[in-house]
Amino acid sequence: MNLATTATILATSFILTVILAPIGIPMLRRLKFGQSIREEGPQSHMKKAGTPTMGGIIFLLSIITTTIVCGLLFNVFTTHTVVLLLVFVGFGLIGFLDDGIKVIFKRNLGLTSLQKLIGQIAIAIAAFLLLRLGTFETTIAIPFTELQFELGSLYIAFLIFWLVGFSNAVNLTDGLDGLVAGTASIAFAAFGVIALFNEQTDIALFSFAVTGALLGFLVFNANPAKVFMGDTGSLALGGALGMISVLVKQELLLLLIGLVFVIETLSVILQVGSFKLRKKRIFKMSPIHHHFELSGWSEWKVVIVFWSTGLIMALIAVLSEAL
């Protein structure tokens, strides 16, 4: 894949998103698909109540269209493409149902945790079975070393944990205007470059399609957001990110590229664990982006710092693969 092809993919998904958003946002508003704000969340967020949510549908359509059209056009539509679309659309559908229940019944809780988990596990198993139809290595490499270890039949358990974990990690991070759209676009771009290093053009195509679409979505999602992606978008992005790391056989490198998502998740785990064990909180509020808000940082400052962190980690990861 040359520079011109990459630019075409990025531009196609970006333009499609920018075209679809002005159509989709008013539609979501007419359907009264407005965001419910947690009462226990920062009070400054209450003004966001009613902002259209489920906007992930917009970039899902853009990414699916770009991936299929460009994949066929450039002759790089493969089994891996099907697996990525399965996970991306499948996790997005779970998020769509979750968002739908929230907005229809006007409550902040949608599907139960068990319902979401069952759906995510089923999709992860289906993806694994598709991969096993061809040749698929069940090894995991240790980043920055030549070491790797074989999981064998245990790899399916790892895959389930990985996809479920990162889909929920991205979902937890989606709490500020533009935060996930920016950090995820950086992460997907990094994996797109790594896929090119490995000559996996099918995975690179999907990665850059996501990057372009998220940059287009950011036009409408940056502070002050005109639309939120909702679980529809965040669960789809997290699942796809985990799947890409598996397909390029750099699973653990995602811990570095997706460090922001990891930290956000750990902040919630530590906060809940501390409160249950000690009846004390570590942070003013979790996920940790709310802690910084309540410490006096503006929402935009938190987002920029987190974007910058994601960018630095992505650059380190890409350079480590290039050298």
N, C-alpha and C positions, 0 to 999 in steps of 0.2 A: 504494500500500500504506500503510494507516494504522497507527497505533501498536498498536491492538488486534490487527490481523492479524499484525504482527511479533511481538507477545507470544505469540500462539497458536502460531506456527511455532517460536519458541524453546522454549516450554513443552512442545510435543509431542515434539520431538526429545530434549529433556532428560529428560522422564519415560520415554520409550521406552528410552533408554540406561540409566537407573537401574533400570528393570524387567528389562531383558535381562541386565545385568551379573551379578547374583546367580545367574542361570541359567547363563550362559556361562562364568564363571570356574571353578566346580566341574567343569563339563564338560571344560574345557581341562586342568584338573588331573588328572581321571580318565584322559584320553587321554595323560597324561604329556607335554604340550606345554610343557615347562619351558625357561626361558631358559638358554642357554649363555653363560658369561662369558669374555671374552678373558683369557688368562693374562697378557698384557702390559698389561692395563688396571690401573686403581687397585686395590690389594689390598682396599680397603674395600668394593668392589663384589662380592667373592667370596661374601658372605653372601646376595646376590640370586639366586644360582644356584638354578634350580628354580622360580622365580616364574613362573606361567603367562604365556606370550607369545601372540602372534597375536590379542591382544585387540582389534585393529583391526576384526575381524569384527563385534564388538558395535556399534560406532558406525557402521560401514558399513551394517549392516542398518537401524539407526535413521534414518540420513540418507536412504537410498534410499526407505524407507517414507514418511517425512515429506515428501520432495520430490515423490513421485508423488501421494500422497493430497492434500496441501495444494495442489499445482499444479493438480490436476483440480478440487478444491473451489473454489479462488479463480480458476479459469480462466486460469492463467498457465503452463500446460505447453506449451513451445515447442520449436523446433529447438535453441535454445541450451540448454534443459534437457536434451535428449537428448545433446548434445555434452558437457556437463558430466558427466552420468552415465556416458557412454562412457569418458571419461578417468579419472574417479574409480574406477569399477569395474574398468576395464582395468588401471590401474596397481596397484590393490589386489590384483588376481588375480596379477600378477607378484610382488608382495610375499608373497602367500599361498604361492605355489610355492616362493619363496626360503625363507620361514620353515619350510615343511613339510619341505624337504630337511634344514634345519639340525636340527630337533627329531627327525625320524625316524632320521637317521644320526648324531645326537649329535655334530655338528661345528659349528664357528662359521662355516663358509663354506657358502652355499647354492648358488644359481645362479651361474654364472660371470658376470663383468662383461659379456662379449660377449652372452650369452644375454639378460640383462636389457636391454641396450642395444637389441638387435634388437626385443624386445617393445615397449619404450617408443617406438621410432621408428615401428613399425607402427601403434600407437595414435594417435600424433601425426599421422601421415599420414591416417588414417581420419577423425580430427576435422577436419582441414583440408578434406578432400574434402566432408564434410558441410556445413561452413560455406560452401563455394564453391557449393553448390546454391542458395543465396540471395544476397543482396547482402552482401558482406563487404569492408571497407576493409583494404587491405594497407599502411596508413600506420602510422608509429610517432610518437607525440607526445613532445616533450621536456617533462618536468614543470616547472611554474612558469613556463612560457613559452607563447607562441602558436605556436611553431615545431613543425613536423612534417615527416617525410621519407617518401617513397614507396619501398617495397621491391619492389613488384611481384611477380614470380615468385620472388624470393629470400625472400619472407616464409615459405614453407614450411620453408626451412632455419633461419630464425630461430625458428619455432614449435617445431621439433624440439629445437633447442638450449635453448630456454626451458623447455619441459616436462621434458626429461631433466635439465637443470641444477637446476631447483628441486625436482624429486622427490628427487634425490640429496642436495640441500642440506638438506632437511627430514629425510631419513634420517640424515644425519651428525649432525644436532642431537639426535636421539633417543638420548641417552645418560644422562640423569638423570631421576629420578622427577618426572613432571609438566611437564618442560621444554617438550616439543613441544605437549602438550595445551593448555598455557597460552598460549604464544606464537602458536600457530596459531589458537586461538579469537579472539585479539585481531586477527590479520591478516584472518581471514574476516569478522569483525564490521566492520572498517574498510571492506573492499570491499563489504560489504552496504549500508553507509551511502552509499558513493560510487555504487553501482548505483541507489539510490533517488534520488539527486541527478539521475541520468541518466534516470530513469523506466524503468529496466530491472528491472521487478518480478520477472521470472523468475529473473534472476541474484541479486537480493536474497534471494528466497525460499531458493534453494539455499545461499547464504552464511550466512544466519541458521540454517538447518537444521543446518549443520556446526557453527556456534558453539554452539548449544544442546546438540548431541550431545557435543561435546568438553568442555563444562562438566560434563555428566553423567558422562562418562568420568573426569574429573578427580577426582570423588568417590572413585574406586577406584584412581586412578593417582598421586595425590599421595603424597609421602613419608610413611610407607613404602608403596611401591606394592604393591597386591594383584594387579595385572595389568599387563603391558606391552603396548603396541600392536603392537610388532614392525614388520617391513617391510610387512606387510599394511596397517597404518594409515599409517605415515609416507610411503611411496611414493604412496599414494592421495591423501593430503593435499597433498603437494608438487605433484603433477601437476595437481590441481584448482585449487590456488592460482595456478599459472602460467596455467591456462586462463581463470580468471576475469579476470586482469589483461588478457588478450588480448580478452576479450569486452566489457569496459568501455572498451577502447582506452586503457588507462593501463598499458601493459606496463612501462615503465621506472620507474613509481611503486612497483612491487613491490620494487625495490632498496631503497627507503626503508622501506616497510611491513614487508618481510621482511629488514630489516638484520641481525637476529640470525642468520638462516640464511646470509646472505651472508658474514658475519664467520666463522662456523663453517667454511664451505667454504674461504674464503681461508686460514684458519689451517692447514688440512690441506695445501693446495697449497704454502704457504710452507714448512711443516715438511718435506714430502717433497722439495721443490726444494732447500732448504738442505742437507739431509742428503746428497742425491745429488751436489751440486756442491762442498760444503765439508766434508762429513762431520761437520757440526755441527748441532745442533738449536736452533731459535729458542725453542720452548716446551718446558716440562717434559714435556708430552704433548699431542697433538692428537686430536680437535678441542679448541678452546680452553677449553671448559668443564672438561675434565680438568686443564688447566694451573692454573686457579684452585683446583680441589680440592687439587692437590698443593702449592699455595702456602699452604695452611692454611685456605681457606674451607670452611665446611660445605656439604654438598650443597644444603641449603635456601637458604642465602645466595646461592649461584650462581644458582639457579632464580629467586629473587625479583629479583635484579639484572637478569637477562636478560628476565624478564617486564616489568619496569619500563622497560627500554630499548625493548622492542617496543611497549609502550603509548605511550610518548612519541613514537616515530616514527610510529605509527598516527594519533595526534592531530594531529601536524604535517601529515600527508598529507590527512586529512579536512578540516582547517581550510583548507588551501590550495585544496581543491576547493569548499568552501562560500563562500569569499570571492571 
